Amino acid sequence: MTLDFTTPGYYYWFLPLAMALYFFALRGKRDQRVILLVAMSYLFFWMASGWHFLLLAVSTCTDWIAGRRISDSADQTIRKRWLVGSLTINLGLLATFKYLDFFIESLNLMALRLPSSPEIDTFGLLLPVGISFYTFQTMSYTIDIYRGKSKPYERFHDFACYASFFPQLVAGPIVRSHEFLDQIEKPKEFSMRRARLGLTLIVYGLFKKMVIADNVALHVNSIFSEGAALDNTALVWWGALCFGIQIYCDFSGYTDIALGSAHLLGVELPENFRTPYAATSPRDFWRRWHISLSTWLRDYLYIPLGGSRNGTRAMAIALMATMLLGGLWHGASWNFVLWGFLHGLLLLANHALSSSNYVASTFSRFPRAMTAASWLCTQYFVFLTWLVFRIEDNGMLFRSMKSFVGWDSYWDIDELIGVLPYIKITTGVMVAGFAIFHLSSGYVGGGKYWLARRHPLTWGVICGMMVFLCIVMRPSEAVDFIYFRF
């Protein structure tokens, strides 16, 4: 039996069992509650990824020991050795299970140019779900102790709970150790207000995933998997738009379910998205998209590499290195490296333009027009980069990017309509509705929090309708969460 946020078992028995034991069977027993969360988290991970839970155990033990040794020692050399040892084991596991086969395949491609060069067999390693997320999370714990920004946990089971907490184990958000410790130090008791908010977030996330993401994915797959008529700019634009909506609703839907599940256990996790498609600059986009990863890369990579403290050239090198590694973090493919590179270029261009006196004066003279133009340009290039993220075939990717920018392409709406699968009107309504709601939610507040505050009858009717739509509108071709691969 497999278990994840879209399997009925998670809601029929796993989450209710965890809540019943946590709030009622272990009422007032702080340590036993934490141990229960660890046990349920490892059960969840075992049912989601099999024996790979052992890798999580290795990372947990490694960083627990390293954190204690770093904190207890006054010798900087010893402290650094323990830090290096921790990073080596964590990154070594990540590199082996996520990047080893990619590295071998890249060597084989390079070897094709050399005569009589042997081909190296890949190992066929399966990617453990969530390894990128929990590796970065446990690494931040050790690094913060080394920097003197936090102290090690006093109890091993507290740290094991931090490393394995099942709502955010597989796909984040990436939580800092002090934020999580504050949540479990004095566990909250059950409350109807928090339970209703948690259920609202879960229903909201399921709706995003099953109704929106999985349905627009049919159009995305029809366009980019079959590769038909990719010289048609209208078709490529529609495919890029649908994939941008798919990946947002898929990933933010997971995050909503994670936050909701945590709320049901009295834990508050940080938000990971803030209307990213309302961003008016590339920098603004990364303040709104996958916030826990972008802040992690900023604090543990960009700033240590020099950040913006040592001049423009050093800033450009640090920024590009951060975005390249951030792209590679998403997956073992050169597409993701290219995706990170393009976002690095966008951020550098944004830095150059924001430093221009002419641009600043133009903004001050025409603030609304310039803001609208900035939003349009930002989203145009963001959706262009989504092509790199989605299309694996290089020939199809090159054709699509040419069409997206209008190079050697044509515009044909009739052909677009003919290529799309059968749910044309439904998907069109979904896309239009998403655009209106997404862009307005940044001004009026998140709909999920508004819904959680409604009268119980209103709340129950709306949530019931959303659950009903999840059941009847989820396509048979539904797939796992996209970020499970990362």
Long-range contacts (C-beta under 8 A, 24 or more apart in sequence): 1-47, 2-47, 2-48, 3-44, 3-47, 3-48, 4-48, 4-170, 4-480, 4-481, 4-484, 5-205, 5-206, 5-209, 5-254, 5-257, 5-258, 5-261, 5-481, 6-206, 6-209, 6-210, 6-478, 6-480, 6-481, 11-202, 14-40, 14-43, 14-44, 15-261, 15-264, 18-265, 19-190, 19-264, 19-265, 22-265, 22-266, 23-189, 23-190, 23-266, 24-190, 27-189, 30-186, 30-187, 31-155, 31-157, 33-184, 33-187, 34-155, 34-157, 34-158, 34-161, 34-184, 34-187, 35-157, 37-161, 37-165, 37-166, 37-184, 37-265, 38-157, 38-160, 38-161, 38-164, 40-166, 41-161, 41-164, 41-165, 41-166, 41-169, 42-164, 44-166, 44-169, 45-129, 45-130, 45-164, 45-166, 45-169, 45-170, 48-129, 48-170, 49-128, 49-129, 49-130, 52-97, 52-126, 52-128, 52-129, 52-131, 55-93, 55-97, 55-128, 55-131, 56-128, 56-134, 56-163, 56-164, 56-169, 58-89, 58-93, 59-89, 59-90, 59-93, 59-134, 59-135, 59-138, 59-163, 60-138, 60-159, 60-160, 60-163, 60-164, 62-86, 62-89, 62-90, 62-138, 63-90, 63-138, 63-139, 63-141, 63-142, 63-159, 63-163, 64-152, 64-153, 64-156, 64-159, 64-160, 66-142, 67-141, 67-142, 67-145, 67-152, 67-153, 67-159, 68-152, 70-142, 70-145, 70-146, 70-152, 71-145, 71-151, 71-152, 79-146, 80-146, 82-142, 83-142, 83-143, 83-146, 86-139, 86-142, 87-139, 87-142, 90-135, 90-138, 90-139, 91-135, 91-139, 93-131, 93-135, 94-131, 94-132, 94-135, 96-125, 97-125, 97-126, 97-127, 97-128, 97-131, 98-127, 98-131, 98-132, 98-332, 99-328, 99-332, 100-125, 101-125, 101-332, 102-332, 102-333, 106-334, 127-485, 129-170, 129-484, 130-169, 130-170, 130-171, 130-484, 132-329, 132-330, 132-486, 133-168, 133-169, 133-170, 133-171, 133-172, 133-174, 133-486, 134-163, 134-164, 134-169, 136-174, 136-293, 136-296, 136-329, 137-162, 137-163, 137-174, 137-175, 138-163, 139-300, 140-174, 140-176, 140-177, 140-296, 140-299, 140-300, 141-177, 143-300, 144-176, 144-177, 144-178, 150-176, 150-177, 150-178, 153-177, 153-181, 158-184, 165-262, 165-267, 166-261, 167-257, 167-258, 167-259, 167-261, 167-262, 167-265, 167-267, 167-269, 168-258, 168-262, 168-269, 170-254, 170-481, 170-484, 171-251, 171-254, 171-255, 171-258, 171-481, 171-483, 171-484, 171-486, 172-255, 172-258, 172-272, 172-290, 172-292, 172-293, 172-483, 173-255, 173-258, 173-269, 173-270, 173-271, 173-272, 173-291, 173-292, 174-292, 174-293, 174-296, 175-269, 175-270, 175-292, 179-270, 180-267, 183-266, 183-267, 183-268, 184-267, 187-266, 188-266, 188-267, 189-266, 190-266, 194-263, 194-264, 194-266, 195-263, 195-264, 196-452, 196-456, 196-459, 197-260, 197-263, 197-449, 197-452, 198-259, 198-260, 198-261, 198-262, 198-263, 198-264, 199-260, 199-264, 199-463, 200-260, 200-448, 200-449, 200-451, 200-452, 200-459, 200-463, 201-256, 201-257, 201-259, 201-260, 201-263, 201-448, 201-452, 202-256, 202-257, 202-260, 202-261, 203-260, 203-463, 203-466, 203-467, 204-253, 204-256, 204-260, 204-447, 204-448, 204-451, 204-466, 205-252, 205-253, 205-254, 205-255, 205-256, 205-257, 205-258, 205-260, 206-253, 206-257, 206-466, 206-467, 206-470, 207-253, 207-466, 207-469, 207-470, 208-249, 208-250, 208-252, 208-253, 208-256, 209-249, 209-250, 209-253, 209-254, 209-257, 209-481, 210-470, 210-473, 210-474, 210-478, 211-430, 211-466, 211-469, 211-470, 211-473, 211-474, 212-245, 212-246, 212-249, 212-253, 212-430, 212-434, 213-245, 213-246, 213-247, 213-249, 213-250, 213-253, 214-474, 214-475, 214-477, 214-478, 214-479, 215-423, 215-426, 215-427, 215-430, 215-473, 215-475, 216-242, 216-243, 216-245, 216-246, 216-249, 216-427, 216-430, 216-431, 217-242, 217-246, 217-475, 217-477, 217-479, 218-421, 218-423, 218-427, 218-475, 218-477, 219-420, 219-421, 219-423, 219-427, 220-246, 220-390, 221-477, 222-419, 222-420, 222-421, 223-419, 223-420, 224-390, 224-391, 224-396, 224-400, 227-393, 227-396, 227-399, 228-419, 229-412, 229-415, 229-416, 229-419, 230-396, 230-399, 230-400, 230-403, 231-399, 231-402, 231-403, 231-408, 231-409, 231-410, 232-403, 232-409, 232-410, 232-411, 232-412, 232-415, 232-416, 233-403, 233-404, 233-406, 233-409, 233-410, 233-411, 234-411, 234-412, 234-413, 234-415, 234-416, 235-403, 235-412, 235-415, 235-416, 235-419, 236-387, 236-400, 236-403, 236-404, 236-409, 237-383, 237-404, 238-416, 238-420, 239-387, 239-400, 240-383, 240-384, 240-386, 240-387, 240-400, 240-404, 241-383, 241-431, 242-427, 242-431, 243-386, 243-387, 243-389, 243-390, 244-277, 244-382, 244-383, 244-386, 245-430, 245-431, 245-434, 246-482, 247-386, 247-389, 247-390, 247-482, 248-273, 248-276, 248-277, 249-434, 250-481, 250-482, 250-483, 251-290, 251-481, 251-482, 251-483, 253-481, 254-481, 254-483, 256-448, 274-442, 275-438, 275-439, 275-441, 275-442, 277-379, 277-382, 277-435, 277-438, 277-439, 278-375, 278-438, 278-439, 278-442, 279-375, 279-378, 279-379, 279-382, 280-371, 280-374, 280-375, 280-378, 281-350, 281-354, 281-374, 281-378, 282-343, 282-346, 282-347, 282-349, 282-350, 282-378, 282-381, 282-382, 283-347, 283-350, 283-351, 283-354, 284-378, 285-378, 285-382, 286-343, 286-347, 293-326, 293-329, 294-326, 297-322, 297-325, 297-326, 298-322, 301-325, 301-326, 315-351, 316-348, 319-344, 319-347, 319-348, 319-351, 320-344, 320-348, 323-347, 329-486, 330-389, 330-486, 331-485, 331-486, 333-392, 335-388, 335-389, 335-391, 335-392, 335-397, 336-389, 338-388, 339-385, 339-388, 339-389, 342-381, 342-384, 342-385, 342-388, 343-385, 346-381, 346-382, 346-385
